[in-house]
């Protein structure tokens, strides 16, 4: 007979026993199975005596049988006692005598908390909205042209927008300072890659010219050694190149994804992509607002086992991300506690969403999943291949189902809260990632 003790808000201890005979039966079956194929010195394969097999493999067979019996016993007791177990239990064997009739054990574990989502009716949520304009399309085309700018050498003085190649040496109190020297550095004037006073001094210089000047670094400059201090610079300019934007022609169209170079398709394709991207970013921002609101009105304790697992997952992903960027992480100290706040938020939101889906029937319907995949696939030349790719793997479909589920929760939550629409700013929205 199993009994359950409450240790803390979420911790429980199960006390139970397993008939020793059940374990012995499993041990015998395991040893027989091993004996059919095992190779033991001095015996032909499968012909070793049972006593010899037990001598070699008996201890391991007993441990494996015991572990299986513990898992079965725990699962049965959890179901009988309606326990929603979070994570794996920690077993403690209280009976070590293999001749005892019963093997008594205890299992420490955590249960899922009861999640009661708070009242959203008094919570204000701003829903970002945006209607794409022709200016947005035009400005995006201009941005794409600027990204493909070609620079050509000129003999005139440097001006805003030009790319100059310079050497410079900076001195503080007559001595060079760290980071204050460069050779052959390309700088586009007017884009803010250098301090404004530095660019102003370079503007107007010609190729082959050397110029010395003083400038004062901002008080909030990131390097404290020179922040707020006057520095002397000597700059030599080696060349001036002016920008030339590409024409809107077949070559340009191909460079931005129009496979056949048809310029007449350019604006329509860009508009479609922008509409899709604006919708995606609005969705992300609005989802974040809803999730913050749900966390604000819902409070509960998170199982430690789920929190620790999420911390480890986040830490592993951080390491993988650094390594994908070429950073050597071997030997670097990573503390899971650095990820605790983010991990707790993710675990809480997962439990909140599960509670809402269960209570309000917000599950992802097949037609919703299909529509999301089809919409996403429209951004690719081979849309049908993308659709088949998702359908071929259950794990991919599950990812889409989770996204649809989140959308359902967002829609439900905004219907419960004091939701007002707020016009987004295009530049801020597109620069939000």
N, C-alpha and C positions, 0 to 999 in steps of 0.2 A: 504494500500500500504506500503510495507516495504522499508526501506532505510538502506544502509550499510555505516558506517563511518570507515575510516582507522585511528586507534589510534596510532599504531606503526608498525614496520616492519611486525610483525605477529599478533598483536592484532586488533580485529575488534569489532565494536558496531553495532548491529542490532536494529533498531527502527521499531516497528510494532504495530498492534492492532488486537484484537479479538472481534467479535460481542458478546455482552453480552448475546444475545439470545441463541447462541451456547452453552454457559456455563450453562444457565438456563435449557436448554433441557437435558443436561447431569446430572445436579443436580436432576431433577425430576425423571429421569430414575434410578439413584442410590438410591434415597429415596424409590421408588416403590419396588426395589429389596430388600432393607433392610427390608421394611415393611412386606414382605412375611414370614419372619422367626423370626424377632426380638422378644425378650421377654421383655416386659415392665410391671412393677408392676401395677396391677389393670386391666390388659387386658389379654385376651387369646392370645397365640402365633399367630401372623399374623393378629390380629384383632384390633390393636391400630389405632386410627384415624390419618389421614395424618398430621394434625396440630401437634399432639403430637410427631409423628416421626420426623417431621421437627424441633421441639423444641429440641429434643435430639441429632439428627444427622445432622441437616442442615448445621452447620458451617463446619464440617469435609467433608461432601459431596461436599460443594462448593469448598473447598480447593483442594480436590482430582480432581474435574472436571477442576478446573483452571490449576492445574499442568499438566494434560493430554493435555489440550488445548494449553498450552504454548509449550509443546514438539512437538505437531503436527504442530503448526504454525511455530515454528523455523525450523523444518525439511523441511517443504514446502518452506519456504523462502530461506533456504540454497541451496536446489535443484534448485530453480528458478535462484538464483544468482551465481550458480556454485561454491559454497564455499566448500573447503575441510577442514571441521572442525576437529580440534585436541582437543580431550577431551570434557568434558561437559561444557555447557555455564553457566554463572552466570546471573540469571534473576533479574530484578528490575521492580516491578509493579508500574506504575505511576498513575494508576486510582484505587482509593480505594472505590469509590462510586458504590455500586452494582446496583444502578438504572441507571447508565450511559449507553448509548447505546453501547459504545465501551470501552474495557479494553486496555489501551495503556501500552506497556511495552518496556523495552530495554534489550538486552542480550549481555553481554561481553564474548568474546571467542577468541581463537587463531586458526589460520589456519596453515596447513602444509606448510613448506617452499618449494620453487621451488628448487629441487636438480639437479644441473648440475655437473655431474662427470667430473673432470678435465682430461687433456690429460696424459695418462700413457706412451706415447711413449718415453719420455725422462727419465723415472724412472727406476733405476736398481733394479732388484729383484733377490736374490739368491734363487734358488730352491734346497733344500736339497735332495740328492739321496743316496741310500745305497743298496748294494747287499750283502745279508747275506752270511757269509762264514762258512766253517766247524769248524774253530776255535771258532766262535761265539757259535755254537751249543755245542761244547765240553766244553767251558768255562761256559755256562749256566748250563750244567749238573753238573759241578763241584760246581757251586754256590748253586745249589739245594742240593747237598750232604753236603756242608758246613752248610747250613741252618738246616740240620737234624743231625748235629754232636752230638754224645754222649760223655760225659766226664767220664773218669774212674780214680779213685784215684791211685796215684803212690807215691813211697817213695823217689824219687830223687829230686834234686833241680829244681826250677821253670825255665822254658825257654819259649821263644816266642811261642805263640800258646796255651800255657797251661791256664787253668782257676784256679786262686788262690782265696782263701777266706781269707780276711784280716780284722784286726782292725787297725785303725790309728788315731793319734792325731797330729795336726799341730799347731805350736805356732809361733807367730810373736812377737818379743821382749819379749819372755818368757811368753806370754799370748795367750790362745786359741783364734781363730778368727772364725767368722761365716762360716759354711760350711767346716771347717777344721777338722772334726771328723766323723768317721763312725765305725760301728761294724758289723762283719759278712758280709762284702761287697764282692760279687763275682766280679772278674775282669778277663777278658780274655786279656792276655798280647799280645801286638803287633797290636791290632786293633784300638788303638788311643782313647779309652774311658777315659784314664787318660793321664796326661802330660808325655811326653817322658822321662824326667829326673826322674820322680816318678817311671815309669815302669822299667827304667834301674836299679834303686836302688833295686827294689823288685826282679828282675830277678836274679836267683842264690840262693835265700833264700830257706830254707827247712821248712817243717811243724814243728811248735813249736819254731821257731826261732824269736827273736825280734831284730830289727835293727833301729838305729837312724842315720839320715843324714840331711844335709842342702841342700836346692835347692833354686834357684831364679826363681820367676814367670816371665813369659814374660811381656814386657812393655805394650803390648796391651791386657793383660788379662782382661776379662769382669768385674771382681771385682776390682774397682779402689783402694780399701783399701790395696790390696796385690800385685797389678800390679807392676812389676819391683823390688819387694822387696825379700829379703832372708828370708826363713822360715825354721824352724826346724821341722822335722817329726820323729815320732816314730811309727814303723810299726811292728805288730805281725802277722805272717803268720800261719794260722790254717790248711791249706790243699792245696795240689797240685793235679790237675786232668789233664790228658793229653787227647787231642781230638782223637776220633776215627770216621772216616768217614764211613757212611753206605756203604755196598756193593751194587753194581747195580744188585739187585735181584728182585724177585716178590714183596716183601714187599715195597722196595723202589719205584718200578713202580706204585704200588697202591697209595702210598703217594703223588705222583705227578699227579694223575688223570687218570692212566691207570686202568680202573675198573677191568679187568680180570688179572692184574699183568703180562701181556705178555711183557717180557723185549725186545723182538724183535720189538715191536711197539714204544718203548720209544723214540728213536732218531727221528723217523719220526713225532711223535706227537709234540715233542718239536720244531722241525724245522717248522712245520706248524703254531704252535702258535707264534713262533718268527717272521715268515714272516708276519703274520697278525698284530702283535703288532708293528713291525717296520713300516709297511705301515700306521697304525693308527697314530703313532707319527710323521712320516714324513708329513702326511696330516695336522696334527694340527700345526706343525711348519711352513709349507708353507702357510697355511691359515692365520696365524698370520702375516706373511710377506706381504701377499697381502692386508690384511685389513689395515695394517700400511701405505702401499703405497696409498691406496684409500683415507684414511684420510688426507694424506699429500697433495694430489692434489685437494681435494674437501672441500670447506669451506662454511658454511651457519649457520644461527642462529637456535637453537633448541627451539621448543615450550616449555615454562616453565612447562606447565601442564604435558607433556610427561616426562620431566626431573625429576620433583618432584615425579611422580609415580614410575619411575625407581629407584630413590633413596630410596623410601620407600620399594620397593620390595627387593632391595639388602640388606637393613638394616634388613628386616624380615628374609631373608635367612641366614644372618650372625647370628642372634639370634637363629634360629632353629638349625644351625650347632653347635653352642656352647652348646646348651641344649642337643643335641644328643651325645655330648662328656662328658656329666655329669656336665657341668658348670651351676651354678645357675645364671640366668640372671635377676631375678626379682630385681628391684631397681637399676640396672646398667644403667648409663647414656649412651645413644646412640644418637649421633648427625648425622642427615641425611647428613650434609655437608661433613662428612668424606667419603661419597660415591659419592660425586658430580662428580669428575673427571672420575671415572669409569662409572658412570651412563650416563654422556654426551657422552662418547665414544660409549657405547652400543646403545644409541638412534640414534646417527649419523650413525653408521654402519647399523642399521636396515633400516633407510631411504635411505641410499646409495644403499643397496642391492635391496630394493624394486624398486628404480629408474632404476637400471641396468636390473633387471628381466623384467620390463615393456618395456624398450626401446629395449633390444636385445633379447627378447624371451628366457630367460634362465630358464624357469620354469622346475620343476622336472617332468620328464616323467614317466608314470606308470612302464615302463620296468626298468628304473633306480632305482626306489624305490624298486621294487621286487628284483633286483639284490643285492642291499645293504643289505636288510633284509636276503636274502639267504646266503650272505657272512658272515654276523654277526652270523647267526645261526649255521654255521659250527663249531664254537668254543664250542658248547654244544653237549652233548650226544644225547639229544632228539631234533634234529634240527627242525623236523616237528612241534613239540609243540610250539617252539619259533615263527615259521612263523605264525602259527594259532593265537598265542597270540597277535601279532601285528595286524593281519587282523581283530581281533574281536573288536578293539576299534579305532574309528576314530582319537582320540587324539594321540594315539601312532603312527599311520600312518603319521599324520601331523608332528610329531617330525622328522621322517625319511625323509619326503619330504623337510623339512627345511635343513637337513644335505646335501641332494642331491643338493638342490638349491645353498647352499654355495659352494659345489664342482664345480658346473657349473660356478659360478662367479669366483672362483679361476682359473679355466682353461681358461676362457675368459680373465681375467686380465693378466695372464702370457703370453698370446698370444699377448697382446697389449704392454707390457713393454719390457725393455731390460733384458731379463731373461737369467741367466747363471746358469749352474748346479754346485753345490758344494758338494763334498763328505762328508757325515756326519761321525762323530766318534761314533762308536757303544756305547761305555760306556757313552758318553755325551748324546746321543739320548735316551738311555734307562733310564738314570737318570734325564731326563728333567722334570719329574712330581713330 
